[in-house]
Amino acid sequence: MKKYDAIIIGSGQGGGPLAHKLADLNWTVAFIEKDHLGGSCVNYGCTPTKTMLASARLAHYARRAPEFGVQTGPVAVNLAQVVARKDKLVQEWRQGQNGHAESRPSLDLYRGHGRFTGPHTVEVNGEELTGDHIFINTGTRPRIIPIPGLDSVDYLTNRNLMDLTETPEHLIILGGNYLGLEFGQMYRRFGSRVTVIEIMDQLIPREDPDVAAALQEALEAEGLVFHLGTQAARVAKSGGGIEVTLQHGDDSTETITGSHLLMSIGRTPNTDDLGLEAAGITAERGFIIVNDRLETNVPGVWALGDVKGGPAFTHVAYDDHLVIFDNLIHGKNRTIANRLVPYALFTDPELGRVGLTETEARAAGYKLKVGKIPMSWVARAIERDETAG
């Protein structure tokens, strides 16, 4: 059995930087990753989505160019070229991640699935490793709910939607959340018809109603169609497409047909085959339970990033590794308690927030001073003719 100072399972935006920093201190590090290095952000999230969003925004601007006195002629999107550009950038980031790992002599990269066999033992590729410090950064994957008929159709998730090289004729999206809205606007701008199904009575349900309504209005102006307070009761093949039976809040039903179906209804933690029981690590609905110092109930085992639940953002995972590193190496007592998390939804208009919503603040009993200004009053927005929001 090979012994390491640290074993890190998963190479996301928490595990990767932590592995590099510990190796730079001459710790022996076992770095385990069964897929590409870099986690969701590099491979299926931040990098590819923002790259393709840039192409979608340019297509949108080009179509609007005559409004500004610029004549461009017919605008066409070559999705294969958009995807090729995305793939090139993703590959460059992957190579950078590989270089970081390979350049550190005290870091051993294991390409395989890591699984606990005990509190401080991990098996990978038939080899058992042990370490005094173990860090779990295995992230999440798309949540798939058991809709009748779903197993009979070829549905998409964020992991394979961006590999399509032909523009969907009609993309049906289950989930009016951050991911669903970014993809919805993106593919609408690529030329698809887009229909979004949301079970709650408003989009992005964690946001204030007036904010969600303003964004919905902006997206509807671009041609997106929304069914709120509605769930997918059944899906089935229909010719060359997919038929979705909708059940509305009043129990009435409706059937729509699309060419593609995107599942965008949350995330599932990658812990079901991690051997948590063998290690004695506690979890709730698959998410690993940690304290404010990101320690699990097993001494010497930490969890960071999306796998512990909470806000699923790259910068949260990165800050998690800083908390752990400062406590472990510099003897600090940093915690994630009361951490303010900024984030942005990369639609047009963009949505950004830090801290509580107005609804949450009122529910907590705070006295508030609320300031609002429509973008139609902002000179810069008027000059750009971008007054939505």
C-alpha positions in Angstrom: 0.0 0.0 0.0 1.4 3.3 -1.1 1.3 6.2 1.5 0.9 9.8 0.6 0.8 13.0 2.6 -2.4 13.9 0.8 -4.9 12.2 -1.4 -7.2 14.4 -3.5 -10.2 12.8 -5.3 -11.4 15.0 -8.1 -9.7 17.8 -10.1 -12.2 20.6 -10.0 -11.5 24.2 -9.2 -10.9 23.4 -5.5 -9.0 20.1 -5.8 -6.7 21.2 -8.6 -5.2 24.3 -7.0 -5.0 22.5 -3.6 -3.0 19.6 -5.2 -0.6 22.1 -6.8 0.0 24.1 -3.7 0.6 21.1 -1.4 3.0 19.6 -4.0 4.8 22.9 -4.1 5.4 22.4 -0.4 7.0 19.0 -1.2 4.0 17.1 0.1 3.5 13.8 -1.6 0.2 14.0 -3.3 -2.0 11.4 -5.0 -4.2 13.3 -7.4 -7.1 11.1 -8.7 -9.3 12.0 -11.7 -11.3 9.6 -13.8 -12.1 12.1 -16.5 -10.4 15.3 -17.9 -8.6 17.5 -15.4 -10.3 20.8 -14.6 -13.7 19.6 -13.4 -17.0 20.9 -14.8 -15.8 24.5 -15.2 -13.1 23.7 -17.8 -14.9 20.8 -19.5 -18.6 21.3 -19.4 -19.3 24.6 -17.6 -17.6 28.0 -17.6 -15.2 27.7 -20.4 -17.3 26.0 -23.1 -20.6 27.8 -22.3 -19.1 31.3 -22.2 -17.2 30.6 -25.4 -20.4 29.6 -27.2 -22.3 32.5 -25.6 -19.8 34.8 -27.2 -20.7 33.4 -30.6 -24.4 33.7 -29.9 -24.1 37.3 -28.8 -22.2 38.2 -32.0 -25.0 36.6 -34.1 -27.5 38.6 -32.2 -25.6 41.8 -32.7 -25.2 41.1 -36.4 -28.9 40.6 -36.9 -29.5 43.9 -35.2 -26.8 45.7 -37.1 -29.2 47.5 -39.6 -30.9 49.2 -36.6 -27.6 50.9 -36.0 -27.0 51.8 -39.7 -24.6 48.9 -40.3 -25.4 46.7 -43.3 -24.2 43.1 -42.9 -26.4 41.1 -45.2 -28.0 37.8 -44.2 -26.6 36.3 -41.0 -26.0 32.6 -40.8 -24.6 30.6 -37.9 -22.3 27.7 -38.7 -22.7 25.7 -35.5 -20.0 23.2 -36.4 -17.5 26.1 -36.5 -18.8 27.5 -33.2 -18.3 24.1 -31.6 -14.8 23.7 -33.1 -13.8 27.0 -31.6 -15.2 25.9 -28.3 -13.4 22.6 -28.4 -10.1 24.3 -29.3 -10.3 26.5 -26.2 -11.3 23.7 -23.9 -8.4 21.6 -25.2 -6.0 24.4 -24.4 -7.3 24.7 -20.9 -7.1 20.9 -20.5 -3.5 20.9 -21.7 -2.7 23.7 -19.1 -4.2 21.5 -16.4 -2.2 18.5 -17.5 1.0 20.7 -17.5 0.4 21.9 -14.0 0.1 18.3 -12.7 3.0 16.9 -14.7 5.4 19.6 -13.7 5.3 18.7 -10.0 7.6 15.8 -9.1 5.9 15.0 -5.8 2.4 14.8 -7.4 1.3 11.4 -8.8 -1.7 11.7 -11.2 -3.9 8.6 -11.1 -6.3 8.4 -14.1 -9.2 6.3 -12.7 -12.1 6.1 -10.3 -11.2 6.6 -6.7 -13.2 4.8 -4.0 -12.8 4.7 -0.2 -12.1 1.3 1.3 -11.7 2.7 4.8 -11.5 6.0 6.6 -8.0 6.8 5.2 -7.6 4.3 2.4 -8.6 4.8 -1.3 -8.6 2.3 -4.1 -7.9 3.4 -7.7 -7.2 1.1 -10.7 -6.9 -1.9 -8.3 -4.2 -0.2 -6.2 -4.8 0.8 -2.6 -3.5 4.2 -1.3 -3.4 5.6 2.1 -3.0 9.2 3.4 -3.3 11.3 6.5 -5.2 14.0 4.6 -7.9 13.2 2.1 -9.8 15.8 0.2 -13.0 15.1 -1.8 -13.7 17.3 -4.8 -15.8 15.0 -7.0 -18.4 17.6 -8.0 -21.9 16.9 -9.4 -23.6 15.7 -12.6 -26.9 16.5 -14.2 -29.9 15.4 -12.2 -32.2 13.1 -14.2 -35.7 12.8 -12.9 -37.8 9.7 -13.7 -40.3 11.0 -16.2 -42.3 8.3 -17.9 -40.9 7.5 -21.3 -37.6 9.4 -20.8 -35.6 6.2 -21.3 -37.1 5.9 -24.8 -35.7 9.2 -26.1 -32.2 10.6 -26.6 -32.3 13.6 -24.3 -29.5 16.1 -23.8 -27.7 17.5 -20.7 -25.1 20.3 -20.4 -22.4 17.6 -21.0 -23.4 16.8 -24.6 -25.7 19.7 -25.7 -22.6 21.8 -26.8 -21.4 18.9 -29.0 -24.2 19.3 -31.5 -22.9 20.5 -34.8 -26.4 21.2 -36.3 -28.7 23.8 -34.9 -31.8 22.2 -33.2 -35.0 23.1 -35.0 -36.9 23.2 -31.7 -35.1 22.8 -28.3 -37.4 22.0 -25.4 -35.7 22.7 -22.0 -36.9 21.2 -18.8 -35.9 23.7 -16.1 -36.2 27.5 -16.0 -33.0 27.9 -13.9 -29.7 29.5 -14.5 -28.4 26.8 -16.9 -31.7 26.5 -18.8 -31.9 30.2 -19.4 -28.3 30.6 -20.6 -28.7 27.7 -23.0 -32.2 28.8 -24.0 -31.1 32.3 -25.1 -27.9 30.9 -26.7 -29.7 28.5 -28.9 -32.4 30.9 -29.7 -29.7 33.3 -31.0 -28.2 30.4 -33.0 -31.6 30.1 -34.7 -33.5 27.4 -32.7 -37.1 27.7 -31.5 -36.9 27.4 -27.7 -39.5 26.3 -25.2 -38.8 26.3 -21.5 -40.8 24.3 -19.0 -40.6 25.3 -15.3 -42.5 23.6 -12.5 -42.5 26.7 -10.3 -44.7 29.7 -11.0 -41.7 31.9 -11.8 -38.3 31.5 -13.6 -35.2 31.3 -11.4 -37.3 30.7 -8.3 -34.6 31.8 -5.9 -34.7 35.3 -7.2 -37.1 38.1 -6.4 -40.3 38.0 -8.5 -39.7 41.4 -10.1 -36.2 40.4 -11.1 -37.4 37.1 -12.6 -40.3 38.8 -14.4 -37.9 41.4 -16.0 -35.6 38.7 -17.3 -38.6 36.7 -18.6 -39.9 39.7 -20.5 -36.5 40.3 -22.1 -36.2 36.6 -23.2 -39.7 36.5 -24.5 -38.9 39.6 -26.6 -36.2 37.4 -28.3 -38.8 34.7 -29.0 -38.4 32.2 -26.1 -41.6 30.6 -25.0 -42.2 29.7 -21.3 -44.6 27.4 -19.6 -44.6 28.2 -15.8 -46.3 26.2 -13.1 -46.0 23.2 -15.5 -44.3 19.9 -15.4 -43.4 17.3 -18.0 -45.8 14.4 -17.4 -44.5 12.1 -20.2 -42.1 12.1 -23.1 -42.2 9.9 -26.2 -40.6 9.7 -29.6 -42.6 11.4 -32.3 -41.4 10.8 -35.9 -38.0 12.3 -35.9 -38.6 14.4 -32.8 -39.7 14.2 -29.2 -43.2 14.7 -27.9 -43.6 16.1 -24.4 -46.9 16.0 -22.5 -47.3 19.0 -20.2 -49.3 19.1 -17.1 -50.2 22.6 -16.0 -51.0 23.8 -12.5 -54.8 23.5 -13.1 -54.3 19.8 -14.1 -55.0 20.6 -17.8 -52.6 18.9 -20.2 -51.0 19.9 -23.5 -48.7 18.2 -25.9 -45.8 19.9 -27.6 -43.2 18.4 -30.1 -39.6 19.4 -30.4 -36.5 18.2 -32.2 -34.4 18.0 -29.0 -34.9 17.8 -25.2 -32.5 19.3 -22.7 -32.6 18.2 -19.0 -31.7 21.2 -16.8 -33.3 20.5 -13.5 -30.5 20.5 -11.0 -27.5 18.5 -10.0 -26.7 15.1 -8.4 -23.6 14.7 -6.2 -20.9 12.3 -7.5 -20.8 10.3 -4.3 -23.0 7.2 -5.0 -19.9 5.1 -6.0 -17.4 6.8 -3.7 -17.4 4.3 -0.8 -18.6 6.8 1.8 -20.0 4.0 3.9 -16.7 2.2 4.0 -15.0 5.4 5.2 -17.8 6.3 7.7 -18.4 9.7 6.0 -21.9 11.1 6.5 -23.9 12.6 3.7 -27.5 13.9 3.1 -29.1 13.2 -0.2 -25.6 12.3 -1.5 -24.1 15.7 -0.5 -21.3 15.3 2.0 -21.9 17.0 5.3 -19.1 19.3 6.4 -18.6 21.9 9.2 -17.7 25.5 8.7 -14.1 24.5 8.2 -15.1 22.0 5.5 -14.2 19.1 7.6 -16.3 15.9 7.4 -17.2 13.8 10.4 -14.1 11.7 9.8 -10.9 13.4 11.1 -8.5 14.2 8.3 -11.1 14.1 5.6 -12.4 17.3 4.0 -14.9 18.0 1.2 -14.9 21.1 -1.1 -16.8 22.4 -4.1 -20.2 21.3 -5.3 -20.1 17.8 -3.7 -20.8 19.4 -0.3 -23.9 21.2 -1.5 -24.6 24.9 -1.3 -23.9 27.5 -4.1 -22.5 25.6 -7.0 -20.0 28.1 -8.4 -16.4 27.9 -9.5 -15.3 30.7 -7.2 -16.9 29.0 -4.2 -14.9 25.8 -4.9 -11.7 27.9 -5.3 -12.4 29.8 -2.0 -13.0 26.4 -0.3 -9.5 25.4 -1.1 -8.1 28.7 0.2 -10.0 28.1 3.5 -8.6 24.6 3.8 -5.0 25.6 2.8 -4.9 28.5 5.2 -6.1 26.4 8.1 -3.9 23.4 7.4 -0.7 25.1 6.4 -0.8 28.6 8.0 -2.6 27.6 11.2 -5.5 30.0 10.7 -9.1 29.5 11.8 -10.9 30.4 8.6 -14.5 29.3 8.1 -17.2 29.6 5.4 -19.7 30.9 7.9 -21.5 34.0 6.7 -19.5 33.9 3.5 -21.0 36.4 0.9 -21.2 34.7 -2.5 -21.4 36.9 -5.6 -22.6 35.3 -8.8 -23.9 36.2 -12.2 -26.3 34.7 -14.7 -24.8 35.3 -18.2 -28.0 36.1 -20.1 -28.7 39.4 -21.8 -29.4 41.3 -19.7 -27.1 39.7 -17.1 -28.3 39.1 -13.6 -25.9 39.6 -10.7 -26.4 39.3 -7.0 -24.5 39.3 -3.7 -26.1 38.2 -0.4 -29.8 38.1 0.4 -32.7 38.7 -2.0 -35.2 41.4 -1.0 -37.7 38.5 -0.3 -35.2 36.8 2.0 -34.2 40.0 3.8 -37.9 40.8 4.5 -38.5 37.3 5.7 -35.5 37.7 8.1 -37.1 40.8 9.6 -34.5 43.4 8.3 -35.5 47.0 7.7 -34.7 47.7 4.1 -34.0 50.6 1.8 -34.7 49.5 -1.7 -33.5 51.3 -4.8 -34.7 50.5 -8.3 -34.0 52.1 -11.6 -35.2 50.6 -15.0 -32.5 50.3 -17.6 -34.7 52.5 -19.9 -33.6 55.4 -17.7 -29.9 54.6 -18.1 -28.2 56.8 -20.7 -25.7 54.2 -21.7 -28.4 51.6 -22.1 -30.5 53.9 -24.3 -27.5 54.7 -26.5 -26.9 51.0 -27.0 -30.6 50.3 -27.4 -30.3 47.6 -24.6 -32.9 48.8 -22.2 -34.3 45.5 -21.0 -34.2 45.0 -17.3 
